[in-house]
Structures are given as C-alpha cells and as structure tokens.
Amino acid sequence: MPDDKPEPPSMLPSTVVEAVDDLNEAELRAIIDYVHDRQEFLHTAVADQIEAAPGEEIIRIEERPGHTKVLKREPCGEKCQDCPHGPYLYHVREEARPDGETHLQWHYLGHSEE
C-alpha cells in the first residue's frame, strides 16, 4: 500500500471526500462502478451530438460498439448543380482532449452504395 495519501480534487465538497475516505476497498470498487454508470447516464450520446452542416443531409446514424456510423450527403461548392453529393460513410468517435473536454473525430471511409 502506498504511503502517500492521494490528494482529492479541489472541486469535490469536503463531505464527499470525507465519505469516500471512510470507505473500505470493496465499497470503493462499488462506488467506482456506480460513478461510471452515472457518468454514462449523464453523457450525451455521439448520435445526439451530430448535426447536419449547411447543405448537408444526414441519411442515417447508427451507434455501434466503439464508433458511430454516419451516412450523409455533402455539398462541394457554391456553383455545383448536383449538390449534395454522396452518400459518404464516416465513423465518428468521441475523443478526449488534454484539457478534459471532448470532441468528435470524424473518419472518412468513402463513398457508400447504401
């Protein structure tokens, strides 16, 4: 067991820190599971974060394990008579930034026949 007691985040209320410090290892594991489930419950799904940009048409969004599949049509330029083009297939993942914020990372997979 490490000798140095971990320093709690300053944003946590002292009552929470005191309650957590009083837990045994089994109780800590249970609270970690609960906090993980609670975070997932509060988190906005990737599919709910995706919006069509001007001129785009979202055809389908499917949540998959590890990514969200997005099929969409896109404009190419102001003078194109055939816009929007596609459909194009993307895999979208939510990625964490070093500052703790997240953003959507789009991976273009190509033209789709769907």
PDB file as gemmi writes it, atoms N, CA and C in Angstrom:
CRYST1    1.000    1.000    1.000  90.00  90.00  90.00 P 1                      
ATOM      1  N   MET A   1       0.850  -1.181   0.000  1.00  0.00           N  
ATOM      2  CA  MET A   1       0.000   0.000   0.000  1.00  0.00           C  
ATOM      3  C   MET A   1       0.894   1.242   0.000  1.00  0.00           C  
ATOM      4  N   PRO A   2       0.612   2.210  -0.867  1.00  0.00           N  
ATOM      5  CA  PRO A   2       1.437   3.418  -0.905  1.00  0.00           C  
ATOM      6  C   PRO A   2       1.347   4.191   0.412  1.00  0.00           C  
ATOM      7  N   ASP A   3       2.453   4.843   0.750  1.00  0.00           N  
ATOM      8  CA  ASP A   3       2.497   5.637   1.975  1.00  0.00           C  
ATOM      9  C   ASP A   3       1.839   6.995   1.817  1.00  0.00           C  
ATOM     10  N   ASP A   4       1.853   7.544   0.611  1.00  0.00           N  
ATOM     11  CA  ASP A   4       1.312   8.877   0.376  1.00  0.00           C  
ATOM     12  C   ASP A   4      -0.181   8.817   0.107  1.00  0.00           C  
ATOM     13  N   LYS A   5      -0.937   9.499   0.958  1.00  0.00           N  
ATOM     14  CA  LYS A   5      -2.386   9.563   0.777  1.00  0.00           C  
ATOM     15  C   LYS A   5      -2.678  10.451  -0.428  1.00  0.00           C  
ATOM     16  N   PRO A   6      -3.567  10.000  -1.345  1.00  0.00           N  
ATOM     17  CA  PRO A   6      -3.861  10.819  -2.532  1.00  0.00           C  
ATOM     18  C   PRO A   6      -4.542  12.129  -2.145  1.00  0.00           C  
ATOM     19  N   GLU A   7      -4.264  13.147  -2.918  1.00  0.00           N  
ATOM     20  CA  GLU A   7      -4.857  14.469  -2.713  1.00  0.00           C  
ATOM     21  C   GLU A   7      -6.176  14.531  -3.479  1.00  0.00           C  
ATOM     22  N   PRO A   8      -7.293  14.839  -2.806  1.00  0.00           N  
ATOM     23  CA  PRO A   8      -8.574  14.898  -3.516  1.00  0.00           C  
ATOM     24  C   PRO A   8      -8.661  16.129  -4.414  1.00  0.00           C  
ATOM     25  N   PRO A   9      -9.422  16.040  -5.495  1.00  0.00           N  
ATOM     26  CA  PRO A   9      -9.615  17.212  -6.358  1.00  0.00           C  
ATOM     27  C   PRO A   9     -10.264  18.343  -5.561  1.00  0.00           C  
ATOM     28  N   SER A  10      -9.826  19.558  -5.820  1.00  0.00           N  
ATOM     29  CA  SER A  10     -10.327  20.711  -5.075  1.00  0.00           C  
ATOM     30  C   SER A  10     -11.804  20.975  -5.343  1.00  0.00           C  
ATOM     31  N   MET A  11     -12.334  20.488  -6.464  1.00  0.00           N  
ATOM     32  CA  MET A  11     -13.735  20.752  -6.789  1.00  0.00           C  
ATOM     33  C   MET A  11     -14.712  19.890  -5.988  1.00  0.00           C  
ATOM     34  N   LEU A  12     -14.198  18.842  -5.317  1.00  0.00           N  
ATOM     35  CA  LEU A  12     -15.093  17.979  -4.544  1.00  0.00           C  
ATOM     36  C   LEU A  12     -15.420  18.611  -3.189  1.00  0.00           C  
ATOM     37  N   PRO A  13     -16.681  18.575  -2.803  1.00  0.00           N  
ATOM     38  CA  PRO A  13     -17.046  19.066  -1.472  1.00  0.00           C  
ATOM     39  C   PRO A  13     -16.372  18.214  -0.390  1.00  0.00           C  
ATOM     40  N   SER A  14     -16.039  18.829   0.712  1.00  0.00           N  
ATOM     41  CA  SER A  14     -15.352  18.115   1.793  1.00  0.00           C  
ATOM     42  C   SER A  14     -16.194  16.953   2.324  1.00  0.00           C  
ATOM     43  N   THR A  15     -17.511  17.083   2.286  1.00  0.00           N  
ATOM     44  CA  THR A  15     -18.372  15.987   2.759  1.00  0.00           C  
ATOM     45  C   THR A  15     -18.220  14.739   1.881  1.00  0.00           C  
ATOM     46  N   VAL A  16     -18.038  14.941   0.581  1.00  0.00           N  
ATOM     47  CA  VAL A  16     -17.836  13.809  -0.334  1.00  0.00           C  
ATOM     48  C   VAL A  16     -16.483  13.171  -0.067  1.00  0.00           C  
ATOM     49  N   VAL A  17     -15.450  14.007   0.081  1.00  0.00           N  
ATOM     50  CA  VAL A  17     -14.101  13.489   0.348  1.00  0.00           C  
ATOM     51  C   VAL A  17     -14.094  12.688   1.645  1.00  0.00           C  
ATOM     52  N   GLU A  18     -14.724  13.208   2.672  1.00  0.00           N  
ATOM     53  CA  GLU A  18     -14.774  12.504   3.962  1.00  0.00           C  
ATOM     54  C   GLU A  18     -15.514  11.172   3.831  1.00  0.00           C  
ATOM     55  N   ALA A  19     -16.621  11.173   3.097  1.00  0.00           N  
ATOM     56  CA  ALA A  19     -17.391   9.936   2.916  1.00  0.00           C  
ATOM     57  C   ALA A  19     -16.568   8.890   2.151  1.00  0.00           C  
ATOM     58  N   VAL A  20     -15.872   9.319   1.108  1.00  0.00           N  
ATOM     59  CA  VAL A  20     -15.050   8.399   0.319  1.00  0.00           C  
ATOM     60  C   VAL A  20     -13.877   7.886   1.153  1.00  0.00           C  
ATOM     61  N   ASP A  21     -13.268   8.762   1.942  1.00  0.00           N  
ATOM     62  CA  ASP A  21     -12.135   8.347   2.775  1.00  0.00           C  
ATOM     63  C   ASP A  21     -12.534   7.299   3.815  1.00  0.00           C  
ATOM     64  N   ASP A  22     -13.815   7.246   4.175  1.00  0.00           N  
ATOM     65  CA  ASP A  22     -14.292   6.273   5.169  1.00  0.00           C  
ATOM     66  C   ASP A  22     -14.626   4.909   4.561  1.00  0.00           C  
ATOM     67  N   LEU A  23     -14.576   4.775   3.224  1.00  0.00           N  
ATOM     68  CA  LEU A  23     -14.954   3.518   2.571  1.00  0.00           C  
ATOM     69  C   LEU A  23     -13.819   2.515   2.588  1.00  0.00           C  
ATOM     70  N   ASN A  24     -14.198   1.223   2.652  1.00  0.00           N  
ATOM     71  CA  ASN A  24     -13.184   0.170   2.516  1.00  0.00           C  
ATOM     72  C   ASN A  24     -12.989  -0.128   1.025  1.00  0.00           C  
ATOM     73  N   GLU A  25     -12.090  -1.033   0.693  1.00  0.00           N  
ATOM     74  CA  GLU A  25     -11.761  -1.298  -0.711  1.00  0.00           C  
ATOM     75  C   GLU A  25     -12.955  -1.818  -1.505  1.00  0.00           C  
ATOM     76  N   ALA A  26     -13.738  -2.710  -0.951  1.00  0.00           N  
ATOM     77  CA  ALA A  26     -14.913  -3.241  -1.658  1.00  0.00           C  
ATOM     78  C   ALA A  26     -15.932  -2.126  -1.922  1.00  0.00           C  
ATOM     79  N   GLU A  27     -16.132  -1.271  -0.936  1.00  0.00           N  
ATOM     80  CA  GLU A  27     -17.059  -0.154  -1.112  1.00  0.00           C  
ATOM     81  C   GLU A  27     -16.542   0.837  -2.162  1.00  0.00           C  
ATOM     82  N   LEU A  28     -15.223   1.048  -2.186  1.00  0.00           N  
ATOM     83  CA  LEU A  28     -14.643   1.929  -3.212  1.00  0.00           C  
ATOM     84  C   LEU A  28     -14.873   1.371  -4.614  1.00  0.00           C  
ATOM     85  N   ARG A  29     -14.700   0.048  -4.767  1.00  0.00           N  
ATOM     86  CA  ARG A  29     -14.952  -0.564  -6.076  1.00  0.00           C  
ATOM     87  C   ARG A  29     -16.422  -0.374  -6.485  1.00  0.00           C  
ATOM     88  N   ALA A  30     -17.316  -0.527  -5.535  1.00  0.00           N  
ATOM     89  CA  ALA A  30     -18.742  -0.358  -5.829  1.00  0.00           C  
ATOM     90  C   ALA A  30     -19.046   1.085  -6.218  1.00  0.00           C  
ATOM     91  N   ILE A  31     -18.432   2.041  -5.550  1.00  0.00           N  
ATOM     92  CA  ILE A  31     -18.698   3.442  -5.886  1.00  0.00           C  
ATOM     93  C   ILE A  31     -18.083   3.805  -7.236  1.00  0.00           C  
ATOM     94  N   ILE A  32     -16.939   3.220  -7.566  1.00  0.00           N  
ATOM     95  CA  ILE A  32     -16.338   3.454  -8.883  1.00  0.00           C  
ATOM     96  C   ILE A  32     -17.289   2.961  -9.975  1.00  0.00           C  
ATOM     97  N   ASP A  33     -17.855   1.769  -9.795  1.00  0.00           N  
ATOM     98  CA  ASP A  33     -18.821   1.241 -10.772  1.00  0.00           C  
ATOM     99  C   ASP A  33     -20.032   2.152 -10.889  1.00  0.00           C  
ATOM    100  N   TYR A  34     -20.541   2.590  -9.736  1.00  0.00           N  
ATOM    101  CA  TYR A  34     -21.707   3.477  -9.746  1.00  0.00           C  
ATOM    102  C   TYR A  34     -21.394   4.797 -10.440  1.00  0.00           C  
ATOM    103  N   VAL A  35     -20.237   5.391 -10.135  1.00  0.00           N  
ATOM    104  CA  VAL A  35     -19.868   6.677 -10.749  1.00  0.00           C  
ATOM    105  C   VAL A  35     -19.714   6.510 -12.255  1.00  0.00           C  
ATOM    106  N   HIS A  36     -19.135   5.407 -12.695  1.00  0.00           N  
ATOM    107  CA  HIS A  36     -19.011   5.151 -14.131  1.00  0.00           C  
ATOM    108  C   HIS A  36     -20.393   5.074 -14.783  1.00  0.00           C  
ATOM    109  N   ASP A  37     -21.302   4.318 -14.177  1.00  0.00           N  
ATOM    110  CA  ASP A  37     -22.665   4.200 -14.708  1.00  0.00           C  
ATOM    111  C   ASP A  37     -23.376   5.551 -14.703  1.00  0.00           C  
ATOM    112  N   ARG A  38     -23.175   6.310 -13.652  1.00  0.00           N  
ATOM    113  CA  ARG A  38     -23.803   7.636 -13.536  1.00  0.00           C  
ATOM    114  C   ARG A  38     -23.274   8.580 -14.612  1.00  0.00           C  
ATOM    115  N   GLN A  39     -21.972   8.521 -14.862  1.00  0.00           N  
ATOM    116  CA  GLN A  39     -21.372   9.368 -15.903  1.00  0.00           C  
ATOM    117  C   GLN A  39     -21.936   9.001 -17.275  1.00  0.00           C  
ATOM    118  N   GLU A  40     -22.048   7.723 -17.570  1.00  0.00           N  
ATOM    119  CA  GLU A  40     -22.629   7.293 -18.847  1.00  0.00           C  
ATOM    120  C   GLU A  40     -24.080   7.746 -18.970  1.00  0.00           C  
ATOM    121  N   PHE A  41     -24.827   7.709 -17.875  1.00  0.00           N  
ATOM    122  CA  PHE A  41     -26.216   8.144 -17.875  1.00  0.00           C  
ATOM    123  C   PHE A  41     -26.319   9.636 -18.209  1.00  0.00           C  
ATOM    124  N   LEU A  42     -25.423  10.437 -17.683  1.00  0.00           N  
ATOM    125  CA  LEU A  42     -25.460  11.884 -17.889  1.00  0.00           C  
ATOM    126  C   LEU A  42     -24.867  12.324 -19.227  1.00  0.00           C  
ATOM    127  N   HIS A  43     -24.023  11.488 -19.808  1.00  0.00           N  
ATOM    128  CA  HIS A  43     -23.306  11.853 -21.023  1.00  0.00           C  
ATOM    129  C   HIS A  43     -24.216  11.815 -22.253  1.00  0.00           C  
ATOM    130  N   THR A  44     -24.063  12.805 -23.107  1.00  0.00           N  
ATOM    131  CA  THR A  44     -24.829  12.864 -24.350  1.00  0.00           C  
ATOM    132  C   THR A  44     -24.217  11.899 -25.363  1.00  0.00           C  
ATOM    133  N   ALA A  45     -25.021  11.027 -25.931  1.00  0.00           N  
ATOM    134  CA  ALA A  45     -24.555  10.062 -26.921  1.00  0.00           C  
ATOM    135  C   ALA A  45     -24.001  10.783 -28.140  1.00  0.00           C  
ATOM    136  N   VAL A  46     -23.040  10.155 -28.811  1.00  0.00           N  
ATOM    137  CA  VAL A  46     -22.448  10.738 -30.014  1.00  0.00           C  
ATOM    138  C   VAL A  46     -23.530  11.046 -31.036  1.00  0.00           C  
ATOM    139  N   ALA A  47     -24.462  10.133 -31.232  1.00  0.00           N  
ATOM    140  CA  ALA A  47     -25.525  10.338 -32.226  1.00  0.00           C  
ATOM    141  C   ALA A  47     -26.319  11.609 -31.940  1.00  0.00           C  
ATOM    142  N   ASP A  48     -26.490  11.935 -30.676  1.00  0.00           N  
ATOM    143  CA  ASP A  48     -27.243  13.135 -30.305  1.00  0.00           C  
ATOM    144  C   ASP A  48     -26.429  14.413 -30.462  1.00  0.00           C  
ATOM    145  N   GLN A  49     -25.118  14.289 -30.651  1.00  0.00           N  
ATOM    146  CA  GLN A  49     -24.249  15.448 -30.835  1.00  0.00           C  
ATOM    147  C   GLN A  49     -24.066  15.812 -32.311  1.00  0.00           C  
ATOM    148  N   ILE A  50     -24.457  14.924 -33.211  1.00  0.00           N  
ATOM    149  CA  ILE A  50     -24.229  15.125 -34.645  1.00  0.00           C  
ATOM    150  C   ILE A  50     -25.365  15.936 -35.248  1.00  0.00           C  
ATOM    151  N   GLU A  51     -24.993  17.008 -35.920  1.00  0.00           N  
ATOM    152  CA  GLU A  51     -25.958  17.856 -36.611  1.00  0.00           C  
ATOM    153  C   GLU A  51     -25.466  18.078 -38.036  1.00  0.00           C  
ATOM    154  N   ALA A  52     -26.391  18.181 -38.957  1.00  0.00           N  
ATOM    155  CA  ALA A  52     -26.032  18.449 -40.351  1.00  0.00           C  
ATOM    156  C   ALA A  52     -25.545  19.887 -40.482  1.00  0.00           C  
ATOM    157  N   ALA A  53     -24.462  20.061 -41.206  1.00  0.00           N  
ATOM    158  CA  ALA A  53     -23.958  21.400 -41.520  1.00  0.00           C  
ATOM    159  C   ALA A  53     -24.813  21.967 -42.653  1.00  0.00           C  
ATOM    160  N   PRO A  54     -24.702  23.263 -42.926  1.00  0.00           N  
ATOM    161  CA  PRO A  54     -25.483  23.842 -44.024  1.00  0.00           C  
ATOM    162  C   PRO A  54     -25.246  23.095 -45.339  1.00  0.00           C  
ATOM    163  N   GLY A  55     -26.319  22.709 -45.994  1.00  0.00           N  
ATOM    164  CA  GLY A  55     -26.243  21.999 -47.269  1.00  0.00           C  
ATOM    165  C   GLY A  55     -26.068  20.502 -47.140  1.00  0.00           C  
ATOM    166  N   GLU A  56     -25.818  20.007 -45.944  1.00  0.00           N  
ATOM    167  CA  GLU A  56     -25.652  18.572 -45.739  1.00  0.00           C  
ATOM    168  C   GLU A  56     -26.996  17.905 -45.473  1.00  0.00           C  
ATOM    169  N   GLU A  57     -27.021  16.611 -45.729  1.00  0.00           N  
ATOM    170  CA  GLU A  57     -28.201  15.803 -45.419  1.00  0.00           C  
ATOM    171  C   GLU A  57     -27.726  14.549 -44.692  1.00  0.00           C  
ATOM    172  N   ILE A  58     -28.118  14.404 -43.446  1.00  0.00           N  
ATOM    173  CA  ILE A  58     -27.799  13.188 -42.695  1.00  0.00           C  
ATOM    174  C   ILE A  58     -28.819  12.130 -43.105  1.00  0.00           C  
ATOM    175  N   ILE A  59     -28.323  11.043 -43.654  1.00  0.00           N  
ATOM    176  CA  ILE A  59     -29.196   9.962 -44.107  1.00  0.00           C  
ATOM    177  C   ILE A  59     -29.472   8.976 -42.986  1.00  0.00           C  
ATOM    178  N   ARG A  60     -28.405   8.616 -42.260  1.00  0.00           N  
ATOM    179  CA  ARG A  60     -28.578   7.632 -41.190  1.00  0.00           C  
ATOM    180  C   ARG A  60     -27.442   7.765 -40.185  1.00  0.00           C  
ATOM    181  N   ILE A  61     -27.787   7.548 -38.925  1.00  0.00           N  
ATOM    182  CA  ILE A  61     -26.807   7.494 -37.842  1.00  0.00           C  
ATOM    183  C   ILE A  61     -27.075   6.212 -37.069  1.00  0.00           C  
ATOM    184  N   GLU A  62     -26.019   5.413 -36.891  1.00  0.00           N  
ATOM    185  CA  GLU A  62     -26.149   4.160 -36.138  1.00  0.00           C  
ATOM    186  C   GLU A  62     -25.058   4.082 -35.092  1.00  0.00           C  
ATOM    187  N   GLU A  63     -25.458   3.915 -33.831  1.00  0.00           N  
ATOM    188  CA  GLU A  63     -24.480   3.696 -32.768  1.00  0.00           C  
ATOM    189  C   GLU A  63     -23.959   2.269 -32.890  1.00  0.00           C  
ATOM    190  N   ARG A  64     -22.659   2.123 -32.843  1.00  0.00           N  
ATOM    191  CA  ARG A  64     -22.011   0.812 -32.891  1.00  0.00           C  
ATOM    192  C   ARG A  64     -21.015   0.725 -31.737  1.00  0.00           C  
ATOM    193  N   PRO A  65     -20.600  -0.465 -31.359  1.00  0.00           N  
ATOM    194  CA  PRO A  65     -19.559  -0.562 -30.325  1.00  0.00           C  
ATOM    195  C   PRO A  65     -18.265   0.098 -30.819  1.00  0.00           C  
ATOM    196  N   GLY A  66     -17.805   1.107 -30.126  1.00  0.00           N  
ATOM    197  CA  GLY A  66     -16.539   1.759 -30.465  1.00  0.00           C  
ATOM    198  C   GLY A  66     -16.625   2.917 -31.430  1.00  0.00           C  
ATOM    199  N   HIS A  67     -17.740   3.080 -32.124  1.00  0.00           N  
ATOM    200  CA  HIS A  67     -17.879   4.199 -33.062  1.00  0.00           C  
ATOM    201  C   HIS A  67     -19.360   4.407 -33.395  1.00  0.00           C  
ATOM    202  N   THR A  68     -19.620   5.511 -34.048  1.00  0.00           N  
ATOM    203  CA  THR A  68     -20.959   5.799 -34.565  1.00  0.00           C  
ATOM    204  C   THR A  68     -20.846   5.883 -36.078  1.00  0.00           C  
ATOM    205  N   LYS A  69     -21.668   5.142 -36.770  1.00  0.00           N  
ATOM    206  CA  LYS A  69     -21.666   5.116 -38.232  1.00  0.00           C  
ATOM    207  C   LYS A  69     -22.589   6.227 -38.729  1.00  0.00           C  
ATOM    208  N   VAL A  70     -22.048   7.087 -39.609  1.00  0.00           N  
ATOM    209  CA  VAL A  70     -22.825   8.206 -40.148  1.00  0.00           C  
ATOM    210  C   VAL A  70     -22.773   8.140 -41.664  1.00  0.00           C  
ATOM    211  N   LEU A  71     -23.934   8.193 -42.269  1.00  0.00           N  
ATOM    212  CA  LEU A  71     -24.064   8.228 -43.715  1.00  0.00           C  
ATOM    213  C   LEU A  71     -24.693   9.570 -44.062  1.00  0.00           C  
ATOM    214  N   LYS A  72     -23.997  10.349 -44.909  1.00  0.00           N  
ATOM    215  CA  LYS A  72     -24.523  11.670 -45.228  1.00  0.00           C  
ATOM    216  C   LYS A  72     -24.163  12.095 -46.640  1.00  0.00           C  
ATOM    217  N   ARG A  73     -24.929  13.065 -47.141  1.00  0.00           N  
ATOM    218  CA  ARG A  73     -24.658  13.728 -48.413  1.00  0.00           C  
ATOM    219  C   ARG A  73     -24.093  15.101 -48.079  1.00  0.00           C  
ATOM    220  N   GLU A  74     -23.150  15.574 -48.928  1.00  0.00           N  
ATOM    221  CA  GLU A  74     -22.457  16.827 -48.639  1.00  0.00           C  
ATOM    222  C   GLU A  74     -22.383  17.709 -49.873  1.00  0.00           C  
ATOM    223  N   PRO A  75     -22.397  19.029 -49.683  1.00  0.00           N  
ATOM    224  CA  PRO A  75     -22.193  19.944 -50.808  1.00  0.00           C  
ATOM    225  C   PRO A  75     -20.705  20.057 -51.125  1.00  0.00           C  
ATOM    226  N   CYS A  76     -20.371  20.390 -52.382  1.00  0.00           N  
ATOM    227  CA  CYS A  76     -18.959  20.542 -52.740  1.00  0.00           C  
ATOM    228  C   CYS A  76     -18.584  21.991 -53.034  1.00  0.00           C  
ATOM    229  N   GLY A  77     -19.513  22.799 -53.478  1.00  0.00           N  
ATOM    230  CA  GLY A  77     -19.198  24.185 -53.784  1.00  0.00           C  
ATOM    231  C   GLY A  77     -20.445  24.961 -54.134  1.00  0.00           C  
ATOM    232  N   GLU A  78     -20.289  26.264 -54.221  1.00  0.00           N  
ATOM    233  CA  GLU A  78     -21.441  27.133 -54.444  1.00  0.00           C  
ATOM    234  C   GLU A  78     -22.077  26.980 -55.819  1.00  0.00           C  
ATOM    235  N   LYS A  79     -21.288  26.697 -56.855  1.00  0.00           N  
ATOM    236  CA  LYS A  79     -21.818  26.683 -58.220  1.00  0.00           C  
ATOM    237  C   LYS A  79     -22.138  25.291 -58.736  1.00  0.00           C  
ATOM    238  N   CYS A  80     -22.080  24.289 -57.875  1.00  0.00           N  
ATOM    239  CA  CYS A  80     -22.347  22.912 -58.302  1.00  0.00           C  
ATOM    240  C   CYS A  80     -23.850  22.700 -58.411  1.00  0.00           C  
ATOM    241  N   GLN A  81     -24.280  22.188 -59.552  1.00  0.00           N  
ATOM    242  CA  GLN A  81     -25.698  21.932 -59.788  1.00  0.00           C  
ATOM    243  C   GLN A  81     -26.153  20.574 -59.244  1.00  0.00           C  
ATOM    244  N   ASP A  82     -25.190  19.700 -58.916  1.00  0.00           N  
ATOM    245  CA  ASP A  82     -25.520  18.336 -58.489  1.00  0.00           C  
ATOM    246  C   ASP A  82     -25.451  18.120 -56.977  1.00  0.00           C  
ATOM    247  N   CYS A  83     -25.231  19.165 -56.230  1.00  0.00           N  
ATOM    248  CA  CYS A  83     -25.093  19.023 -54.770  1.00  0.00           C  
ATOM    249  C   CYS A  83     -26.447  18.686 -54.142  1.00  0.00           C  
ATOM    250  N   PRO A  84     -26.462  18.005 -53.045  1.00  0.00           N  
ATOM    251  CA  PRO A  84     -25.300  17.442 -52.357  1.00  0.00           C  
ATOM    252  C   PRO A  84     -24.870  16.116 -52.987  1.00  0.00           C  
ATOM    253  N   HIS A  85     -23.615  15.748 -52.732  1.00  0.00           N  
ATOM    254  CA  HIS A  85     -23.035  14.515 -53.277  1.00  0.00           C  
ATOM    255  C   HIS A  85     -22.998  13.445 -52.193  1.00  0.00           C  
ATOM    256  N   GLY A  86     -22.816  12.217 -52.639  1.00  0.00           N  
ATOM    257  CA  GLY A  86     -22.723  11.125 -51.687  1.00  0.00           C  
ATOM    258  C   GLY A  86     -23.687  10.019 -52.076  1.00  0.00           C  
ATOM    259  N   PRO A  87     -24.051   9.212 -51.156  1.00  0.00           N  
ATOM    260  CA  PRO A  87     -23.753   9.324 -49.732  1.00  0.00           C  
ATOM    261  C   PRO A  87     -22.325   8.891 -49.406  1.00  0.00           C  
ATOM    262  N   TYR A  88     -21.777   9.510 -48.363  1.00  0.00           N  
ATOM    263  CA  TYR A  88     -20.445   9.205 -47.878  1.00  0.00           C  
ATOM    264  C   TYR A  88     -20.563   8.595 -46.490  1.00  0.00           C  
ATOM    265  N   LEU A  89     -19.681   7.636 -46.222  1.00  0.00           N  
ATOM    266  CA  LEU A  89     -19.708   6.918 -44.956  1.00  0.00           C  
ATOM    267  C   LEU A  89     -18.585   7.418 -44.052  1.00  0.00           C  
ATOM    268  N   TYR A  90     -18.924   7.660 -42.788  1.00  0.00           N  
ATOM    269  CA  TYR A  90     -17.969   8.083 -41.772  1.00  0.00           C  
ATOM    270  C   TYR A  90     -18.130   7.221 -40.536  1.00  0.00           C  
ATOM    271  N   HIS A  91     -17.036   7.034 -39.829  1.00  0.00           N  
ATOM    272  CA  HIS A  91     -17.079   6.523 -38.469  1.00  0.00           C  
ATOM    273  C   HIS A  91     -16.712   7.693 -37.581  1.00  0.00           C  
ATOM    274  N   VAL A  92     -17.514   7.933 -36.571  1.00  0.00           N  
ATOM    275  CA  VAL A  92     -17.307   9.064 -35.677  1.00  0.00           C  
ATOM    276  C   VAL A  92     -17.067   8.533 -34.267  1.00  0.00           C  
ATOM    277  N   ARG A  93     -16.021   9.059 -33.638  1.00  0.00           N  
ATOM    278  CA  ARG A  93     -15.705   8.696 -32.259  1.00  0.00           C  
ATOM    279  C   ARG A  93     -15.563   9.962 -31.433  1.00  0.00           C  
ATOM    280  N   GLU A  94     -15.919   9.854 -30.193  1.00  0.00           N  
ATOM    281  CA  GLU A  94     -15.697  10.961 -29.272  1.00  0.00           C  
ATOM    282  C   GLU A  94     -14.324  10.761 -28.642  1.00  0.00           C  
ATOM    283  N   GLU A  95     -13.493  11.786 -28.719  1.00  0.00           N  
ATOM    284  CA  GLU A  95     -12.141  11.695 -28.185  1.00  0.00           C  
ATOM    285  C   GLU A  95     -11.924  12.783 -27.144  1.00  0.00           C  
ATOM    286  N   ALA A  96     -11.177  12.420 -26.116  1.00  0.00           N  
ATOM    287  CA  ALA A  96     -10.862  13.370 -25.051  1.00  0.00           C  
ATOM    288  C   ALA A  96      -9.661  14.214 -25.447  1.00  0.00           C  
ATOM    289  N   ARG A  97      -9.713  15.476 -25.088  1.00  0.00           N  
ATOM    290  CA  ARG A  97      -8.591  16.394 -25.271  1.00  0.00           C  
ATOM    291  C   ARG A  97      -7.820  16.476 -23.958  1.00  0.00           C  
ATOM    292  N   PRO A  98      -6.579  16.958 -24.018  1.00  0.00           N  
ATOM    293  CA  PRO A  98      -5.789  17.065 -22.781  1.00  0.00           C  
ATOM    294  C   PRO A  98      -6.443  17.934 -21.708  1.00  0.00           C  
ATOM    295  N   ASP A  99      -7.278  18.896 -22.114  1.00  0.00           N  
ATOM    296  CA  ASP A  99      -7.924  19.771 -21.131  1.00  0.00           C  
ATOM    297  C   ASP A  99      -9.161  19.134 -20.496  1.00  0.00           C  
ATOM    298  N   GLY A 100      -9.470  17.884 -20.869  1.00  0.00           N  
ATOM    299  CA  GLY A 100     -10.618  17.188 -20.299  1.00  0.00           C  
ATOM    300  C   GLY A 100     -11.878  17.310 -21.130  1.00  0.00           C  
ATOM    301  N   GLU A 101     -11.907  18.247 -22.057  1.00  0.00           N  
ATOM    302  CA  GLU A 101     -13.054  18.388 -22.951  1.00  0.00           C  
ATOM    303  C   GLU A 101     -13.018  17.265 -23.979  1.00  0.00           C  
ATOM    304  N   THR A 102     -14.123  17.068 -24.669  1.00  0.00           N  
ATOM    305  CA  THR A 102     -14.166  16.059 -25.722  1.00  0.00           C  
ATOM    306  C   THR A 102     -14.573  16.711 -27.037  1.00  0.00           C  
ATOM    307  N   HIS A 103     -14.255  16.056 -28.132  1.00  0.00           N  
ATOM    308  CA  HIS A 103     -14.695  16.500 -29.448  1.00  0.00           C  
ATOM    309  C   HIS A 103     -14.956  15.271 -30.302  1.00  0.00           C  
ATOM    310  N   LEU A 104     -15.702  15.472 -31.373  1.00  0.00           N  
ATOM    311  CA  LEU A 104     -15.998  14.368 -32.283  1.00  0.00           C  
ATOM    312  C   LEU A 104     -14.910  14.284 -33.340  1.00  0.00           C  
ATOM    313  N   GLN A 105     -14.377  13.086 -33.498  1.00  0.00           N  
ATOM    314  CA  GLN A 105     -13.353  12.819 -34.514  1.00  0.00           C  
ATOM    315  C   GLN A 105     -14.012  12.040 -35.648  1.00  0.00           C  
ATOM    316  N   TRP A 106     -14.045  12.654 -36.835  1.00  0.00           N  
ATOM    317  CA  TRP A 106     -14.683  12.044 -37.999  1.00  0.00           C  
ATOM    318  C   TRP A 106     -13.626  11.336 -38.836  1.00  0.00           C  
ATOM    319  N   HIS A 107     -13.895  10.082 -39.185  1.00  0.00           N  
ATOM    320  CA  HIS A 107     -13.008   9.289 -40.041  1.00  0.00           C  
ATOM    321  C   HIS A 107     -13.768   8.963 -41.328  1.00  0.00           C  
ATOM    322  N   TYR A 108     -13.318   9.545 -42.438  1.00  0.00           N  
ATOM    323  CA  TYR A 108     -13.961   9.337 -43.743  1.00  0.00           C  
ATOM    324  C   TYR A 108     -13.608   7.956 -44.258  1.00  0.00           C  
ATOM    325  N   LEU A 109     -14.621   7.183 -44.611  1.00  0.00           N  
ATOM    326  CA  LEU A 109     -14.396   5.827 -45.113  1.00  0.00           C  
ATOM    327  C   LEU A 109     -14.651   5.717 -46.617  1.00  0.00           C  
ATOM    328  N   GLY A 110     -15.309   6.711 -47.202  1.00  0.00           N  
ATOM    329  CA  GLY A 110     -15.507   6.700 -48.652  1.00  0.00           C  
ATOM    330  C   GLY A 110     -16.954   6.766 -49.063  1.00  0.00           C  
ATOM    331  N   HIS A 111     -17.128   6.679 -50.370  1.00  0.00           N  
ATOM    332  CA  HIS A 111     -18.466   6.707 -50.970  1.00  0.00           C  
ATOM    333  C   HIS A 111     -19.179   5.417 -50.607  1.00  0.00           C  
ATOM    334  N   SER A 112     -20.465   5.514 -50.374  1.00  0.00           N  
ATOM    335  CA  SER A 112     -21.233   4.343 -49.988  1.00  0.00           C  
ATOM    336  C   SER A 112     -22.347   4.108 -51.004  1.00  0.00           C  
ATOM    337  N   GLU A 113     -22.662   2.861 -51.223  1.00  0.00           N  
ATOM    338  CA  GLU A 113     -23.747   2.493 -52.127  1.00  0.00           C  
ATOM    339  C   GLU A 113     -25.070   2.332 -51.379  1.00  0.00           C  
ATOM    340  N   GLU A 114     -25.055   2.584 -50.089  1.00  0.00           N  
ATOM    341  CA  GLU A 114     -26.270   2.403 -49.265  1.00  0.00           C  
ATOM    342  C   GLU A 114     -27.326   3.417 -49.632  1.00  0.00           C  
TER     343      GLU A 114                                                      
END                                                                             
